[in-house]
Amino acid sequence: MASPLWAQPARELRVGVRGIPAIPDPATALDGATPLIARQVFDTLVQYRDASSDIEPGLALRWTPSKDGLSWTFVLRDGVRFHDGTLLTAQHVVASLERQISPDHPLHPNPVAVWPRLLRGVPGVVKEIRALDARTVQISLVLPYAPLLTVLAHPAFSVVNAVPGEAGTTRWLGSGPFRLAEVVSGRIVLDANPGYWGGAPRLDRIVFLEAAEEQAAADLEGRRLDVWIPATAPRKLEGALSIPGWKVGLLALQTEKEPFSRKKVRQAMAAGLDPALIAVAVERVAVPLQSFLPPGVWGRREGSPILTADPADAQRLLAEAKAPAGLSPTLLVSDAPGAVDQAQLAEALRVSLTAAGIALQVRTENPQVTAQLSQFGDHEMVLTEAQVAGGDPHLFLYPLSTSEGAAKGPQARNLSFYRNPRVDDLLIRASQLAFRPERLRLYQRAQAILADELPWIPLYVRLHWAVVRPEVRNLRLHPSGFHRLDRVVLEADPRGPSR
């Protein structure tokens, strides 16, 4: 006879998510439930600080780049053990990363979604990974690539001990605060690792459960879930927490075409946009963004607001630009369903700009046509989204703002087709310099130029949400979406057990 649900450990946290992985290989997903679960089970060489993409020691206590930036050397903590008791060594780090480089490797991730996105292909910028001794790992590069340090905090680069499982499968053992105890369809159970090097978790167990939105609210009310992490904003806000993430909505202006080849016309567009109307349009899914990087990304420049809702200033800028009277640009939007309603957002932009004397026209196409038109430059303005993948400014500012991303075709990422040698130089140098304060200075300068030139205008940043029961304490959301749960405290419900 099965034990009653209320007989389960007193400090068991039940977390509802969307998309429980059948095989929780940390290397297979850029976002979603897989890296969230991996964050609890596995460790990385470095890890994100609270509420930021800046990094702190993880498995590596310290790291040193070579003078030419072509190699990084990591010294590991002493005495870290995997969940089966195996002592973690530099060779485990090498094996965990090498399997992602070669498609012929028997443990190559399927899909291999993260390595090529964050490291410029497979093997991308990585030339060699080797163990110098039991506690020292060296990563050699084909060219200087400073974002390496930030992206190594992504759970996809977790250090694993791969051991044979049942029926020819592979079991992935971690060294993190929780160990995998059970994996079945729609359910993953993690038990606490009391010997965790970072301190014992404050929970005995975490149970991740598949939770659809239509059922999750009732499960929270009935105390069958303690935390629900929805894919987008919940319908009810009671018990809800949110934090800006790393996915940004933006307005790309085709700078090769009139009138947007004129800087003051682009400035007039930003002056005419009203963040209050944008906030209403994106509802609770997102919040307006007044910077070129979202909060929680290191390197963000805090400056004057970009969207100023000043129709008089917009009209002045249009006059100084000698823009034609009755300016009526066309905004290209996709009709694909998404978290943010693009039609609703387009209408907010149209209403904003009307007060500035700009008669915005909206053209709606299917996603394929929208992508083709915008990537080949056959548009005036287009709404799009981009992500600060891995939390490094390079992986956002560089593709959106440099000449490399402005080559017309399916690979185009710079949909404003903006080319500025000064911005190119700043962003290239920032990607090559290992000294973080100098990188910060270069990113600040690049963002100052973008704030003046405005080839693209940030509109909003998507939110990460969680809905929690009153007994859940100390859940701190992270802008990556990879929230730490080992610090969560689950207080006793005064009404007694019901699970």
TINU-711085 format. One record per residue (C-alpha): residue in one letter; z negated, x negated, y. Coordinates in steps of 0.25 Angstrom, whole numbers, plus 5000, padded with zeros to 4 digits. Each point is the difference from the previous one (the first is absolute). Example, Ala and Ser with C-alpha at 12.3 -4.5 7.8 and 13.67 -1.06 7.14 Angstrom:
2
<A <4969 4951 4982>> <S <5002 4994 5014>> 
REM end
This chain:
499
<M <5000 5000 5000>> <A <5004 4994 5014>> <S <4989 4997 5009>> <P <4998 5010 5012>> <L <5007 4995 5013>> <W <4986 5000 5007>> <A <4995 4989 4990>> <Q <5010 4990 5005>> <P <4994 4988 5008>> <A <4992 5004 5012>> <R <5008 4991 5009>> <E <5014 5004 4995>> <L <5010 5002 5012>> <R <5012 5009 4996>> <V <5012 4997 5009>> <G <5012 5010 5000>> <V <5014 4993 5003>> <R <5014 5002 4998>> <G <5008 4993 4990>> <I <4991 4993 4989>> <P <5007 4988 4994>> <A <5003 5001 4985>> <I <4998 4985 5000>> <P <4992 4994 5012>> <D <5008 4988 5002>> <P <4996 4995 5014>> <A <5013 4993 5003>> <T <5009 5013 4999>> <A <4997 5008 5013>> <L <5000 4997 5015>> <D <4991 5012 5003>> <G <4994 5013 4994>> <A <4990 5001 4989>> <T <5004 4987 4992>> <P <4995 4990 5010>> <L <4988 5009 5004>> <I <4995 4999 4986>> <A <5004 4986 4998>> <R <4992 4997 5012>> <Q <4987 5004 4993>> <V <5004 4992 4987>> <F <5007 4987 5004>> <D <4998 4989 5010>> <T <5010 4993 5009>> <L <4999 4986 5005>> <V <4997 5005 5014>> <Q <4996 5015 5004>> <Y <5002 5008 5012>> <R <4988 5001 5010>> <D <4994 5014 5003>> <A <5009 5009 5008>> <S <5010 4988 5002>> <S <5012 4992 4994>> <D <4993 4988 5004>> <I <4995 4992 4987>> <E <4987 4994 4995>> <P <4997 4993 4987>> <G <5002 5007 4987>> <L <5002 4991 4987>> <A <5003 4989 5009>> <L <4989 4994 5008>> <R <5009 4992 5009>> <W <5015 4997 5002>> <T <5008 4989 5007>> <P <5015 5000 5004>> <S <5008 4987 4999>> <K <5004 4994 5014>> <D <5014 5005 4997>> <G <4996 5014 4996>> <L <5007 4998 4987>> <S <4988 5001 4991>> <W <4986 5007 5000>> <T <4989 4995 4992>> <F <4988 5010 4995>> <V <4987 4996 4995>> <L <4994 5010 4991>> <R <4985 5005 4999>> <D <4993 4994 4989>> <G <4994 5008 4988>> <V <5009 5013 5002>> <R <5002 5007 4987>> <F <5009 5011 4995>> <H <4994 5013 4995>> <D <5001 4994 4985>> <G <4992 4988 5004>> <T <5012 4990 5001>> <L <4998 4990 5011>> <L <5010 5002 5011>> <T <5008 4987 5003>> <A <5012 4996 5008>> <Q <5009 5002 4988>> <H <4997 5015 5001>> <V <5005 5000 5014>> <V <5012 4993 4997>> <A <5004 5009 4988>> <S <4996 5012 5008>> <L <5010 4996 5011>> <E <5011 4994 4992>> <R <5002 5012 4991>> <Q <5006 5007 5013>> <I <5010 4989 5003>> <S <5008 5001 4987>> <P <5007 5012 4995>> <D <5000 4994 4986>> <H <4985 4998 5000>> <P <4994 5009 4989>> <L <4990 5006 5010>> <H <5009 5002 5012>> <P <4996 5012 5007>> <N <5008 5013 4998>> <P <5003 5003 5011>> <V <5000 4987 5008>> <A <4998 5007 5013>> <V <4990 4992 5008>> <W <5004 4985 4999>> <P <5014 5001 5005>> <R <4996 5009 5012>> <L <4989 4991 5004>> <L <5005 4986 4996>> <R <5015 5002 5004>> <G <5006 5002 4986>> <V <4997 4995 4986>> <P <4996 4988 5000>> <G <5002 5001 5015>> <V <4993 4990 5008>> <V <4992 4995 4988>> <K <5005 4987 4994>> <E <4988 4997 4990>> <I <4986 5004 4997>> <R <4992 4990 4992>> <A <4985 4996 4997>> <L <4996 4987 5005>> <D <4987 5001 4992>> <A <4991 5011 4995>> <R <4996 5005 5013>> <T <5012 4996 5009>> <V <5013 5008 5002>> <Q <5012 4995 5008>> <I <5011 5010 5004>> <S <5013 4992 5005>> <L <5010 5007 5008>> <V <5015 4998 5003>> <L <4998 5002 5015>> <P <4987 5002 5008>> <Y <4995 5014 4999>> <A <4987 5002 5007>> <P <4999 5015 4996>> <L <4997 4995 4986>> <L <4985 5000 5003>> <T <5000 5014 5005>> <V <5008 5006 4989>> <L <4992 4993 4989>> <A <4989 5010 5003>> <H <5009 5012 4995>> <P <4994 5005 4986>> <A <5014 4997 4994>> <F <4997 4985 5000>> <S <4987 5003 4992>> <V <4996 4989 4991>> <V <5000 5006 4985>> <N <4997 4995 4986>> <A <5010 5006 4992>> <V <4995 5003 4985>> <P <5007 5008 4989>> <G <4997 5015 4999>> <E <5003 5011 4990>> <A <5014 5002 4995>> <G <5006 4988 5006>> <T <4995 5003 5014>> <T <4993 4991 5010>> <R <4986 5001 5006>> <W <4998 4995 5014>> <L <4986 4995 5001>> <G <4995 4997 5014>> <S <4988 4994 5007>> <G <4997 5010 5010>> <P <4988 5009 5002>> <F <5004 5010 4990>> <R <5007 4999 4986>> <L <5009 5009 4993>> <A <4993 5009 4990>> <E <5010 5011 4997>> <V <5015 5003 5003>> <V <5005 5013 4996>> <S <5010 5010 5006>> <G <4995 5004 5013>> <R <4987 4993 4999>> <I <4995 4985 5002>> <V <4986 4996 4998>> <L <4994 4988 5006>> <D <4986 4995 4997>> <A <4992 4991 5009>> <N <5000 4985 4999>> <P <4985 4996 5002>> <G <5004 4985 5000>> <Y <5010 5001 5011>> <W <5001 4988 5009>> <G <5000 5008 5012>> <G <4987 5008 4997>> <A <4998 5011 4990>> <P <5007 5014 5004>> <R <4991 5011 5004>> <L <5006 5009 4991>> <D <4999 5000 4984>> <R <5014 5006 4998>> <I <5013 5005 5007>> <V <5009 5011 4994>> <F <5014 5001 5006>> <L <5006 5014 4997>> <E <5013 5005 5003>> <A <4998 5011 5011>> <A <5011 5009 5006>> <E <4997 5005 5014>> <E <4999 5015 4996>> <Q <4989 4996 4990>> <A <4993 4989 5007>> <A <4992 5008 5011>> <A <4995 5009 4989>> <D <4996 4988 4991>> <L <4992 4995 5012>> <E <4993 5013 5003>> <G <4997 5001 4985>> <R <4995 4985 5000>> <R <5010 4996 4989>> <L <5005 4990 5011>> <D <4992 4992 5009>> <V <5011 4994 5008>> <W <5015 5004 5001>> <I <5010 4991 5006>> <P <5012 5009 5004>> <A <5014 4995 5002>> <T <5000 5006 5014>> <A <4991 5007 5009>> <P <4991 5011 4993>> <R <5000 5014 5004>> <K <4985 5001 5003>> <L <4993 4989 5008>> <E <4986 5002 4994>> <G <4995 4987 4995>> <A <5013 4993 5004>> <L <5001 4986 5004>> <S <5013 4993 5005>> <I <5005 4986 5005>> <P <5013 4996 5006>> <G <5009 4993 4989>> <W <5011 4991 5001>> <K <5012 5009 5000>> <V <5006 5002 5013>> <G <5010 5011 5006>> <L <5009 4995 5010>> <L <5012 5003 5009>> <A <5011 4990 4999>> <L <5010 5000 5012>> <Q <5014 4994 4997>> <T <5000 4989 5010>> <E <5015 4996 4998>> <K <5004 5014 5006>> <E <4999 5006 5014>> <P <4991 5004 5005>> <F <4989 4993 4992>> <S <5006 4987 5002>> <R <4993 5001 5014>> <K <4986 4996 4999>> <K <4995 5009 5011>> <V <5006 5012 4992>> <R <4992 4996 4988>> <Q <4988 4999 5009>> <A <5002 5014 5006>> <M <5000 5005 4985>> <A <4986 4995 4998>> <A <4995 5004 5013>> <G <5005 5014 4998>> <L <4994 5002 4986>> <D <4987 5007 4999>> <P <4990 4995 4990>> <A <4992 5014 5000>> <L <5013 5007 4996>> <I <5002 4990 4989>> <A <4986 5002 4995>> <V <5002 5015 4999>> <A <5014 4997 4992>> <V <4994 4991 4990>> <E <4987 5008 4999>> <R <4990 4993 4991>> <V <5010 4992 4992>> <A <5000 4989 5011>> <V <4996 4997 5014>> <P <5008 4995 5012>> <L <5001 4985 5000>> <Q <5000 4992 5014>> <S <5003 4986 4994>> <F <5010 4993 4992>> <L <4990 4998 4989>> <P <4990 5010 4995>> <P <4985 4998 5000>> <G <4995 4992 4988>> <V <5012 4990 5000>> <W <4996 4986 5005>> <G <5009 4995 5012>> <R <5000 5014 5007>> <R <5002 4999 5015>> <E <4991 5009 5008>> <G <5008 5003 5013>> <S <5004 5011 5009>> <P <5004 5013 4993>> <I <5014 5001 4996>> <L <5001 5015 5001>> <T <4996 5004 5013>> <A <5004 5015 5002>> <D <5005 4997 5014>> <P <5013 5008 5003>> <A <5000 4995 5015>> <D <5000 4985 4995>> <A <5010 5003 4990>> <Q <5009 5006 5010>> <R <4998 4988 5009>> <L <5004 4991 4989>> <L <5013 5008 4997>> <A <5004 4999 5015>> <E <4997 4985 5000>> <A <5009 4999 4987>> <K <5011 5008 5007>> <A <5000 5008 4988>> <P <5010 5012 5000>> <A <4995 5013 5005>> <G <4997 5010 4989>> <L <4997 4990 4989>> <S <5001 5007 4987>> <P <4998 4990 4988>> <T <5000 5004 4986>> <L <4988 4998 4991>> <L <5003 4998 4985>> <V <4990 5006 4990>> <S <4999 5002 4985>> <D <4998 5013 4994>> <A <4992 4994 4988>> <P <4987 5006 4998>> <G <4988 4991 5003>> <A <4986 4998 5005>> <V <5005 5001 5014>> <D <5009 5011 5004>> <Q <5012 4993 5007>> <A <5005 5013 5006>> <Q <4987 5003 5006>> <L <4999 4986 5005>> <A <5014 5001 5006>> <E <4997 5012 5007>> <A <4987 4994 5006>> <L <5009 4988 5005>> <R <5010 5010 5006>> <V <4990 5008 5008>> <S <4993 4987 5005>> <L <5013 4995 5005>> <T <5005 5012 5006>> <A <4990 4999 5012>> <A <5006 4986 5002>> <G <5014 5006 5002>> <I <5005 4995 4986>> <A <5006 5011 4992>> <L <4998 4995 4985>> <Q <5009 5005 4990>> <V <4996 5000 4985>> <R <5009 4997 4989>> <T <4994 5003 4986>> <E <5007 4994 4987>> <N <4996 4998 4986>> <P <4993 4986 4997>> <Q <5012 4993 4994>> <V <5009 5004 5013>> <T <4988 4996 5009>> <A <4998 4987 4993>> <Q <5015 4997 5001>> <L <5002 5003 5014>> <S <4988 4993 5005>> <Q <5002 4987 4991>> <F <5014 4999 5005>> <G <4996 5002 5015>> <D <5007 5014 5001>> <H <4989 5006 5007>> <E <4994 5001 5014>> <M <4985 5002 4996>> <V <4994 5002 4986>> <L <4986 5003 4995>> <T <4995 4991 4989>> <E <4988 4995 4993>> <A <4996 4986 4997>> <Q <4988 4993 4993>> <V <4992 4988 5003>> <A <5001 4996 4986>> <G <4989 4991 4995>> <G <4993 5001 5014>> <D <5007 4988 5006>> <P <5007 5002 5014>> <H <5012 4992 4995>> <L <5004 5010 4989>> <F <5001 5011 5011>> <L <5004 4993 5014>> <Y <5010 4991 4994>> <P <5010 5010 4992>> <L <4999 5010 5012>> <S <5002 4991 5011>> <T <5008 4987 4997>> <S <5015 4997 4998>> <E <4999 4999 4985>> <G <4996 5014 4998>> <A <5012 5005 5010>> <A <5011 4997 4990>> <K <5007 5013 4998>> <G <5000 5005 4986>> <P <4991 5005 4989>> <Q <4990 4989 5003>> <A <4998 5003 5015>> <R <4986 5002 5004>> <N <5001 4997 5015>> <L <5006 5014 5003>> <S <5000 4997 5015>> <F <5009 4988 4997>> <Y <4992 4993 5011>> <R <5003 4985 5001>> <N <4991 4991 5008>> <P <5000 4985 4997>> <R <4986 4999 5006>> <V <4995 5010 4991>> <D <5007 4994 4988>> <D <4994 4986 5004>> <L <4986 5006 5001>> <L <5000 5008 4987>> <I <5006 4989 4992>> <R <4990 4989 5005>> <A <4989 5010 4998>> <S <5004 5002 4985>> <Q <5000 4985 4998>> <L <4987 4995 5006>> <A <4988 5000 4992>> <F <4990 4999 5011>> <R <4996 5014 5002>> <P <4996 4999 5015>> <E <5014 4995 5004>> <R <5006 5011 4991>> <L <4992 5010 5008>> <R <5004 4994 5013>> <L <5015 5001 4996>> <Y <4998 5015 4996>> <Q <4994 5003 5013>> <R <5011 4995 5007>> <A <5011 5006 4992>> <Q <4993 5014 5001>> <A <4999 4998 5015>> <I <5015 4998 5001>> <L <5002 5012 4991>> <A <4992 5008 5009>> <D <5009 4997 5012>> <E <5013 5001 4992>> <L <4997 5012 4992>> <P <5011 4999 4989>> <W <4992 5010 4992>> <I <4988 5008 5004>> <P <4988 5002 4991>> <L <4996 5015 4999>> <Y <4989 5002 4989>> <V <4992 4993 4989>> <R <4998 5008 4987>> <L <4985 5002 4996>> <H <4993 4998 4987>> <W <4991 5011 4996>> <A <4988 5002 4991>> <V <4992 5013 4998>> <V <4986 4997 4995>> <R <4988 5008 4996>> <P <4987 4999 5008>> <E <4993 4992 4989>> <V <5011 4988 5002>> <R <4995 4990 5009>> <N <5006 4987 5006>> <L <5014 5002 4996>> <R <5008 4992 5010>> <L <5015 5002 5000>> <H <5009 4988 5002>> <P <5013 5001 5007>> <S <5008 4994 4988>> <G <4996 5013 4992>> <F <4993 4990 4990>> <H <4986 5005 5003>> <R <4988 4992 4994>> <L <4991 5010 4992>> <D <4989 4990 4994>> <R <4992 5002 5013>> <V <5000 5015 4999>> <V <4987 5007 4998>> <L <4999 5013 4993>> <E <4987 5007 5004>> <A <4994 5011 4991>> <D <5004 5014 5003>> <P <4988 5008 5003>> <R <5006 5012 4993>> <G <5000 4993 4986>> <P <5011 4996 4991>> <S <5012 5009 4997>> <R <5010 4991 4994>> 
REM end
